[in-house]
Amino acid sequence: MPKKQASPIDVHVGNRVRLRRMLIGMSQEKLGELLGLTFQQIQKYEKGTNRIGSGRLYQIASFLSVPIDYFYDGVPGQNAPAPGFAEPETKSMLDFLSTGEGLQLSLAFMKIKDPKVRKRVLDLVRSLSDEEEQKPK
């Protein structure tokens, strides 16, 4: 019998749960505690391994202070752009922002108030990425 795979929508909803939870600084343990679940179950929800039922998603939305439709924003195939108008970087940017590193980097960058410092950080990151692109593979 083939192993069951996570649906792309379950993965997307789980990523949005993780993103929102991290944005408000809530741990998996805390969300699990609020829901009466273990942090391992929250991990499974966030990876899309386990589906989140409608009642549970309603509770999660309440605890994370977002409307239910927040979790479906950007669902693959939903409101797909017309051919020729797609932005190929959008998915990879959202994937990056859904990671711990991406979220931490974004939050830290947003805390920098001085525009000159922000520009210097951006220049540093660009120069490092240019170096990576030039390395032989």
N, CA, C and O atoms as a DFTB+ gen file, in Angstrom:
548 C
 N C O
     1  1       0.854      -1.182       0.000
     2  2       0.000       0.000       0.000
     3  2       0.900       1.246       0.000
     4  3       1.796       1.352       0.838
     5  1       0.675       2.194      -0.930
     6  2       1.522       3.389      -1.001
     7  2       1.336       4.280       0.222
     8  3       0.254       4.359       0.804
     9  1       2.432       4.952       0.593
    10  2       2.399       5.851       1.736
    11  2       1.551       7.074       1.394
    12  3       1.650       7.624       0.298
    13  1       0.724       7.488       2.340
    14  2      -0.142       8.641       2.151
    15  2       0.694       9.914       2.101
    16  3       1.563      10.123       2.947
    17  1       0.432      10.772       1.103
    18  2       1.156      12.031       0.981
    19  2       0.278      13.183       1.441
    20  3      -0.947      13.142       1.328
    21  1       0.927      14.200       1.956
    22  2       0.205      15.391       2.378
    23  2      -0.338      16.117       1.158
    24  3       0.339      16.228       0.136
    25  1      -1.548      16.602       1.273
    26  2      -2.150      17.389       0.203
    27  2      -1.476      18.760       0.170
    28  3      -1.113      19.287       1.222
    29  1      -1.301      19.346      -1.012
    30  2      -0.694      20.682      -1.095
    31  2      -1.466      21.725      -0.276
    32  3      -0.867      22.655       0.264
    33  1      -2.771      21.575      -0.185
    34  2      -3.567      22.524       0.599
    35  2      -3.299      22.321       2.090
    36  3      -3.183      23.300       2.828
    37  1      -3.199      21.071       2.548
    38  2      -2.882      20.810       3.956
    39  2      -1.510      21.378       4.316
    40  3      -1.322      21.920       5.405
    41  1      -0.560      21.251       3.401
    42  2       0.784      21.788       3.625
    43  2       0.718      23.316       3.696
    44  3       1.338      23.932       4.563
    45  1      -0.037      23.917       2.779
    46  2      -0.164      25.372       2.756
    47  2      -0.805      25.891       4.047
    48  3      -0.296      26.833       4.656
    49  1      -1.908      25.287       4.461
    50  2      -2.591      25.706       5.688
    51  2      -1.649      25.542       6.877
    52  3      -1.576      26.423       7.733
    53  1      -0.932      24.430       6.935
    54  2       0.021      24.206       8.020
    55  2       1.120      25.259       8.043
    56  3       1.508      25.738       9.109
    57  1       1.627      25.622       6.849
    58  2       2.650      26.670       6.772
    59  2       2.119      28.003       7.279
    60  3       2.829      28.747       7.956
    61  1       0.872      28.297       6.949
    62  2       0.273      29.557       7.403
    63  2       0.066      29.547       8.925
    64  3       0.219      30.580       9.576
    65  1      -0.280      28.392       9.485
    66  2      -0.393      28.283      10.947
    67  2       0.974      28.578      11.567
    68  3       1.080      29.356      12.515
    69  1       2.009      27.952      11.025
    70  2       3.369      28.139      11.547
    71  2       3.813      29.592      11.426
    72  3       4.361      30.163      12.369
    73  1       3.573      30.183      10.263
    74  2       3.969      31.565      10.034
    75  2       3.291      32.493      11.041
    76  3       3.959      33.317      11.666
    77  1       1.998      32.371      11.202
    78  2       1.267      33.247      12.132
    79  2       1.708      33.008      13.572
    80  3       1.896      33.958      14.333
    81  1       1.874      31.746      13.945
    82  2       2.294      31.415      15.310
    83  2       3.632      32.063      15.607
    84  3       3.832      32.634      16.679
    85  1       4.556      31.972      14.645
    86  2       5.882      32.548      14.846
    87  2       5.835      34.074      14.837
    88  3       6.567      34.721      15.586
    89  1       4.983      34.653      13.995
    90  2       4.866      36.117      13.943
    91  2       4.427      36.711      15.277
    92  3       4.853      37.805      15.649
    93  1       3.581      35.991      15.985
    94  2       3.118      36.518      17.272
    95  2       3.967      35.998      18.436
    96  3       3.690      36.297      19.598
    97  1       4.999      35.218      18.114
    98  2       5.923      34.755      19.149
    99  2       5.381      33.646      20.028
   100  3       5.773      33.528      21.189
   101  1       4.491      32.839      19.494
   102  2       3.917      31.731      20.268
   103  2       4.654      30.440      19.931
   104  3       4.928      30.159      18.765
   105  1       4.968      29.665      20.950
   106  2       5.650      28.391      20.725
   107  2       4.641      27.308      20.334
   108  3       3.436      27.449      20.539
   109  1       5.169      26.235      19.769
   110  2       4.315      25.082      19.458
   111  2       3.731      24.515      20.747
   112  3       2.582      24.075      20.777
   113  1       4.529      24.530      21.805
   114  2       4.058      24.025      23.095
   115  2       2.851      24.810      23.589
   116  3       1.867      24.229      24.047
   117  1       2.932      26.155      23.491
   118  2       1.843      27.012      23.966
   119  2       0.574      26.788      23.145
   120  3      -0.513      26.658      23.709
   121  1       0.703      26.741      21.820
   122  2      -0.472      26.502      20.986
   123  2      -1.062      25.129      21.298
   124  3      -2.280      24.975      21.392
   125  1      -0.195      24.139      21.456
   126  2      -0.669      22.801      21.811
   127  2      -1.415      22.797      23.140
   128  3      -2.457      22.158      23.285
   129  1      -0.865      23.516      24.095
   130  2      -1.492      23.616      25.424
   131  2      -2.887      24.234      25.309
   132  3      -3.839      23.736      25.909
   133  1      -3.006      25.312      24.542
   134  2      -4.300      25.971      24.347
   135  2      -5.321      25.043      23.690
   136  3      -6.518      25.117      23.964
   137  1      -4.816      24.164      22.810
   138  2      -5.705      23.253      22.073
   139  2      -5.876      21.901      22.763
   140  3      -6.682      21.076      22.333
   141  1      -5.113      21.679      23.837
   142  2      -5.166      20.380      24.510
   143  2      -4.440      19.297      23.723
   144  3      -4.831      18.130      23.748
   145  1      -3.368      19.698      23.016
   146  2      -2.596      18.774      22.194
   147  2      -1.126      18.846      22.573
   148  3      -0.705      19.741      23.306
   149  1      -0.349      17.895      22.069
   150  2       1.097      17.939      22.274
   151  2       1.737      18.809      21.197
   152  3       1.143      19.052      20.146
   153  1       2.952      19.273      21.469
   154  2       3.652      20.070      20.452
   155  2       3.946      19.220      19.225
   156  3       4.065      19.753      18.122
   157  1       4.067      17.898      19.398
   158  2       4.300      17.027      18.244
   159  2       3.101      17.051      17.288
   160  3       3.269      16.999      16.070
   161  1       1.896      17.131      17.852
   162  2       0.708      17.208      17.003
   163  2       0.689      18.533      16.253
   164  3       0.299      18.582      15.086
   165  1       1.106      19.602      16.912
   166  2       1.182      20.906      16.247
   167  2       2.195      20.835      15.106
   168  3       1.959      21.373      14.024
   169  1       3.324      20.167      15.353
   170  2       4.333      19.989      14.292
   171  2       3.725      19.273      13.092
   172  3       3.958      19.668      11.950
   173  1       2.954      18.232      13.341
   174  2       2.332      17.479      12.251
   175  2       1.334      18.345      11.481
   176  3       1.249      18.261      10.256
   177  1       0.587      19.169      12.197
   178  2      -0.330      20.094      11.534
   179  2       0.461      21.060      10.652
   180  3       0.112      21.291       9.495
   181  1       1.530      21.619      11.219
   182  2       2.298      22.632      10.498
   183  2       3.013      22.072       9.280
   184  3       3.230      22.800       8.311
   185  1       3.380      20.813       9.303
   186  2       4.026      20.193       8.141
   187  2       3.008      19.706       7.117
   188  3       3.362      19.362       5.989
   189  1       1.743      19.681       7.521
   190  2       0.706      19.188       6.624
   191  2       0.574      17.680       6.670
   192  3      -0.197      17.097       5.908
   193  1       1.325      17.042       7.563
   194  2       1.268      15.582       7.711
   195  2      -0.110      15.156       8.180
   196  3      -0.673      14.182       7.680
   197  1      -0.651      15.890       9.145
   198  2      -2.007      15.641       9.639
   199  2      -2.899      16.801       9.235
   200  3      -2.516      17.965       9.351
   201  1      -4.075      16.475       8.768
   202  2      -5.043      17.497       8.390
   203  2      -5.616      18.157       9.630
   204  3      -5.753      17.541      10.687
   205  1      -5.944      19.427       9.468
   206  2      -6.590      20.163      10.548
   207  2      -8.084      20.199      10.243
   208  3      -8.505      20.736       9.218
   209  1      -8.873      19.629      11.133
   210  2     -10.324      19.634      10.958
   211  2     -10.892      21.040      11.072
   212  3     -10.235      21.939      11.596
   213  1     -12.094      21.226      10.589
   214  2     -12.692      22.565      10.551
   215  2     -12.865      23.166      11.940
   216  3     -12.596      24.351      12.136
   217  1     -13.306      22.370      12.903
   218  2     -13.481      22.874      14.265
   219  2     -12.150      23.266      14.885
   220  3     -12.044      24.290      15.561
   221  1     -11.146      22.449      14.651
   222  2      -9.807      22.725      15.179
   223  2      -9.219      23.967      14.509
   224  3      -8.580      24.784      15.172
   225  1      -9.431      24.112      13.203
   226  2      -8.918      25.291      12.504
   227  2      -9.592      26.555      13.036
   228  3      -8.958      27.606      13.132
   229  1     -10.863      26.454      13.376
   230  2     -11.587      27.580      13.969
   231  2     -10.940      27.969      15.292
   232  3     -10.750      29.154      15.564
   233  1     -10.600      26.980      16.118
   234  2      -9.935      27.250      17.401
   235  2      -8.566      27.891      17.183
   236  3      -8.209      28.858      17.856
   237  1      -7.810      27.345      16.238
   238  2      -6.476      27.870      15.952
   239  2      -6.578      29.319      15.493
   240  3      -5.806      30.167      15.939
   241  1      -7.518      29.604      14.611
   242  2      -7.704      30.973      14.136
   243  2      -8.004      31.907      15.302
   244  3      -7.497      33.028      15.359
   245  1      -8.821      31.442      16.219
   246  2      -9.167      32.250      17.381
   247  2      -7.929      32.518      18.245
   248  3      -7.687      33.660      18.635
   249  1      -7.149      31.481      18.544
   250  2      -5.962      31.635      19.386
   251  2      -4.873      32.469      18.708
   252  3      -4.090      33.138      19.382
   253  1      -4.828      32.427      17.382
   254  2      -3.808      33.188      16.649
   255  2      -4.333      34.550      16.179
   256  3      -3.619      35.305      15.519
   257  1      -5.581      34.852      16.526
   258  2      -6.216      36.146      16.230
   259  2      -6.218      36.488      14.742
   260  3      -5.838      37.588      14.343
   261  1      -6.652      35.527      13.934
   262  2      -6.792      35.755      12.498
   263  2      -8.118      35.153      12.039
   264  3      -8.641      34.238      12.674
   265  1      -8.666      35.675      10.921
   266  2      -9.869      35.047      10.368
   267  2      -9.493      33.719       9.705
   268  3      -8.344      33.519       9.310
   269  1     -10.446      32.837       9.589
   270  2     -10.207      31.516       8.982
   271  2      -9.578      31.640       7.592
   272  3      -8.674      30.877       7.254
   273  1     -10.044      32.586       6.792
   274  2      -9.531      32.681       5.426
   275  2      -8.054      33.052       5.371
   276  3      -7.435      32.910       4.317
   277  1      -7.470      33.520       6.467
   278  2      -6.030      33.793       6.523
   279  2      -5.235      32.554       6.110
   280  3      -4.228      32.657       5.410
   281  1      -5.697      31.385       6.550
   282  2      -4.959      30.153       6.304
   283  2      -5.018      29.715       4.836
   284  3      -4.211      28.896       4.396
   285  1      -5.966      30.259       4.091
   286  2      -6.133      29.881       2.688
   287  2      -5.587      30.918       1.717
   288  3      -5.616      30.704       0.505
   289  1      -5.091      32.037       2.232
   290  2      -4.487      33.049       1.354
   291  2      -3.335      32.431       0.586
   292  3      -2.418      31.858       1.174
   293  1      -3.387      32.551      -0.732
   294  2      -2.294      32.044      -1.562
   295  2      -2.302      30.550      -1.779
   296  3      -1.278      29.983      -2.160
   297  1      -3.432      29.889      -1.549
   298  2      -3.516      28.444      -1.786
   299  2      -3.128      28.170      -3.231
   300  3      -3.583      28.871      -4.134
   301  1      -2.288      27.154      -3.467
   302  2      -1.872      26.845      -4.840
   303  2      -3.074      26.679      -5.767
   304  3      -4.012      25.942      -5.465
   305  1      -3.028      27.383      -6.907
   306  2      -4.088      27.288      -7.902
   307  2      -5.206      28.283      -7.702
   308  3      -6.010      28.501      -8.609
   309  1      -5.274      28.897      -6.524
   310  2      -6.324      29.869      -6.239
   311  2      -5.939      31.210      -6.844
   312  3      -4.839      31.712      -6.612
   313  1      -6.839      31.780      -7.611
   314  2      -6.589      33.082      -8.241
   315  2      -5.252      33.103      -8.972
   316  3      -4.476      34.050      -8.842
   317  1      -4.996      32.064      -9.731
   318  2      -3.726      31.992     -10.469
   319  2      -3.638      33.146     -11.457
   320  3      -4.617      33.467     -12.131
   321  1      -2.455      33.777     -11.544
   322  2      -2.311      34.879     -12.486
   323  2      -2.426      34.392     -13.927
   324  3      -2.150      33.231     -14.229
   325  1      -2.831      35.287     -14.796
   326  2      -2.948      34.956     -16.211
   327  2      -1.581      34.607     -16.765
   328  3      -0.573      35.127     -16.287
   329  1      -1.525      33.725     -17.779
   330  2      -0.239      33.366     -18.369
   331  2       0.529      34.612     -18.797
   332  3      -0.029      35.529     -19.399
   333  1       1.804      34.624     -18.476
   334  2       2.658      35.752     -18.828
   335  2       2.737      36.805     -17.736
   336  3       3.588      37.694     -17.784
   337  1       1.849      36.706     -16.747
   338  2       1.854      37.694     -15.673
   339  2       2.249      37.090     -14.334
   340  3       2.186      37.768     -13.308
   341  1       2.648      35.848     -14.329
   342  2       3.033      35.185     -13.083
   343  2       4.328      35.772     -12.545
   344  3       5.195      36.203     -13.305
   345  1       4.444      35.782     -11.240
   346  2       5.659      36.225     -10.590
   347  2       6.335      34.990     -10.000
   348  3       5.946      34.535      -8.924
   349  1       7.343      34.438     -10.685
   350  2       7.946      33.175     -10.250
   351  2       8.604      33.254      -8.885
   352  3       8.728      32.233      -8.208
   353  1       9.026      34.431      -8.463
   354  2       9.707      34.562      -7.181
   355  2       8.742      34.519      -5.999
   356  3       9.172      34.282      -4.871
   357  1       7.458      34.742      -6.230
   358  2       6.507      34.845      -5.140
   359  2       6.477      33.594      -4.292
   360  3       6.520      33.688      -3.066
   361  1       6.404      32.416      -4.909
   362  2       6.336      31.177      -4.137
   363  2       7.603      30.965      -3.328
   364  3       7.525      30.611      -2.151
   365  1       8.758      31.171      -3.924
   366  2       9.992      30.953      -3.176
   367  2      10.141      31.967      -2.051
   368  3      10.698      31.643      -1.002
   369  1       9.654      33.186      -2.250
   370  2       9.710      34.180      -1.170
   371  2       8.816      33.751      -0.012
   372  3       9.217      33.839       1.148
   373  1       7.613      33.290      -0.319
   374  2       6.713      32.844       0.739
   375  2       7.273      31.618       1.440
   376  3       7.159      31.490       2.659
   377  1       7.879      30.714       0.676
   378  2       8.510      29.539       1.289
   379  2       9.612      29.974       2.247
   380  3       9.726      29.447       3.354
   381  1      10.428      30.944       1.813
   382  2      11.513      31.435       2.660
   383  2      10.962      32.103       3.912
   384  3      11.453      31.851       5.013
   385  1       9.947      32.954       3.760
   386  2       9.383      33.648       4.913
   387  2       8.700      32.692       5.885
   388  3       8.497      33.028       7.051
   389  1       8.350      31.513       5.410
   390  2       7.731      30.512       6.280
   391  2       8.751      29.744       7.103
   392  3       8.377      29.009       8.017
   393  1      10.043      29.902       6.793
   394  2      11.069      29.227       7.581
   395  2      11.395      30.053       8.814
   396  3      11.136      31.256       8.854
   397  1      11.956      29.407       9.807
   398  2      12.367      30.117      11.016
   399  2      13.376      31.204      10.713
   400  3      13.266      32.321      11.219
   401  1      14.365      30.880       9.883
   402  2      15.396      31.862       9.539
   403  2      14.814      33.042       8.786
   404  3      15.143      34.191       9.082
   405  1      13.959      32.775       7.824
   406  2      13.364      33.840       7.032
   407  2      12.520      34.772       7.878
   408  3      12.568      35.992       7.724
   409  1      11.750      34.182       8.767
   410  2      10.904      34.988       9.635
   411  2      11.745      35.810      10.603
   412  3      11.485      36.998      10.797
   413  1      12.753      35.184      11.214
   414  2      13.614      35.910      12.150
   415  2      14.352      37.047      11.449
   416  3      14.457      38.151      11.984
   417  1      14.860      36.772      10.250
   418  2      15.568      37.799       9.492
   419  2      14.637      38.966       9.168
   420  3      15.016      40.127       9.324
   421  1      13.432      38.662       8.722
   422  2      12.469      39.714       8.383
   423  2      12.087      40.541       9.600
   424  3      12.045      41.770       9.532
   425  1      11.807      39.872      10.713
   426  2      11.419      40.593      11.920
   427  2      12.560      41.465      12.434
   428  3      12.340      42.608      12.837
   429  1      13.777      40.927      12.420
   430  2      14.933      41.702      12.883
   431  2      15.167      42.901      11.969
   432  3      15.440      44.001      12.448
   433  1      15.062      42.698      10.666
   434  2      15.277      43.784       9.705
   435  2      14.249      44.892       9.912
   436  3      14.589      46.073       9.847
   437  1      13.004      44.522      10.159
   438  2      11.950      45.516      10.346
   439  2      12.181      46.366      11.595
   440  3      11.680      47.487      11.679
   441  1      12.929      45.845      12.558
   442  2      13.207      46.600      13.784
   443  2      14.277      47.669      13.591
   444  3      14.435      48.551      14.435
   445  1      15.004      47.593      12.492
   446  2      16.039      48.601      12.223
   447  2      15.339      49.858      11.726
   448  3      14.722      49.856      10.661
   449  1      15.438      50.922      12.501
   450  2      14.717      52.160      12.166
   451  2      15.520      53.088      11.249
   452  3      14.935      53.814      10.445
   453  1      16.827      53.073      11.359
   454  2      17.668      53.983      10.585
   455  2      17.748      53.515       9.127
   456  3      18.259      52.425       8.868
   457  1      17.255      54.311       8.171
   458  2      17.263      53.908       6.754
   459  2      18.668      53.627       6.222
   460  3      18.842      52.752       5.374
   461  1      19.659      54.351       6.706
   462  2      21.031      54.132       6.241
   463  2      21.539      52.765       6.703
   464  3      22.217      52.064       5.951
   465  1      21.213      52.396       7.925
   466  2      21.628      51.087       8.435
   467  2      20.907      49.988       7.664
   468  3      21.519      48.983       7.304
   469  1      19.626      50.164       7.410
   470  2      18.866      49.173       6.633
   471  2      19.486      48.979       5.252
   472  3      19.620      47.851       4.777
   473  1      19.864      50.089       4.611
   474  2      20.490      49.995       3.293
   475  2      21.822      49.264       3.376
   476  3      22.139      48.480       2.482
   477  1      22.609      49.495       4.419
   478  2      23.902      48.824       4.560
   479  2      23.707      47.319       4.778
   480  3      24.456      46.504       4.239
   481  1      22.696      46.963       5.572
   482  2      22.407      45.537       5.783
   483  2      21.992      44.900       4.463
   484  3      22.443      43.803       4.133
   485  1      21.149      45.571       3.718
   486  2      20.706      45.067       2.424
   487  2      21.885      44.918       1.463
   488  3      21.992      43.917       0.754
   489  1      22.774      45.924       1.443
   490  2      23.963      45.849       0.591
   491  2      24.844      44.659       0.995
   492  3      25.387      43.964       0.135
   493  1      24.981      44.431       2.303
   494  2      25.778      43.297       2.792
   495  2      25.186      41.973       2.311
   496  3      25.904      41.112       1.804
   497  1      23.892      41.822       2.471
   498  2      23.241      40.573       2.066
   499  2      23.369      40.373       0.557
   500  3      23.634      39.262       0.098
   501  1      23.185      41.434      -0.209
   502  2      23.342      41.328      -1.666
   503  2      24.761      40.916      -2.046
   504  3      24.950      40.073      -2.923
   505  1      25.759      41.506      -1.390
   506  2      27.146      41.164      -1.725
   507  2      27.440      39.703      -1.363
   508  3      28.162      39.017      -2.086
   509  1      26.886      39.235      -0.255
   510  2      27.087      37.827       0.123
   511  2      26.401      36.891      -0.869
   512  3      26.943      35.840      -1.211
   513  1      25.219      37.269      -1.325
   514  2      24.519      36.409      -2.289
   515  2      25.233      36.422      -3.637
   516  3      25.259      35.406      -4.331
   517  1      25.819      37.570      -4.017
   518  2      26.600      37.638      -5.258
   519  2      27.803      36.713      -5.179
   520  3      28.137      36.042      -6.156
   521  1      28.462      36.673      -4.012
   522  2      29.612      35.783      -3.820
   523  2      29.193      34.328      -3.970
   524  3      29.910      33.532      -4.577
   525  1      28.027      33.977      -3.415
   526  2      27.528      32.613      -3.514
   527  2      27.264      32.221      -4.965
   528  3      27.566      31.100      -5.375
   529  1      26.702      33.143      -5.737
   530  2      26.391      32.862      -7.142
   531  2      27.640      32.669      -7.964
   532  3      27.618      31.941      -8.956
   533  1      28.741      33.311      -7.572
   534  2      29.969      33.245      -8.341
   535  2      30.844      32.037      -7.989
   536  3      31.796      31.733      -8.709
   537  1      30.525      31.345      -6.881
   538  2      31.294      30.174      -6.484
   539  2      31.094      29.063      -7.515
   540  3      29.979      28.846      -7.990
   541  1      32.173      28.362      -7.859
   542  2      32.013      27.216      -8.785
   543  2      31.199      26.113      -8.105
   544  3      31.294      25.878      -6.900
   545  1      30.410      25.463      -8.923
   546  2      29.551      24.396      -8.352
   547  2      30.072      23.049      -8.636
   548  3      29.470      22.056      -8.229
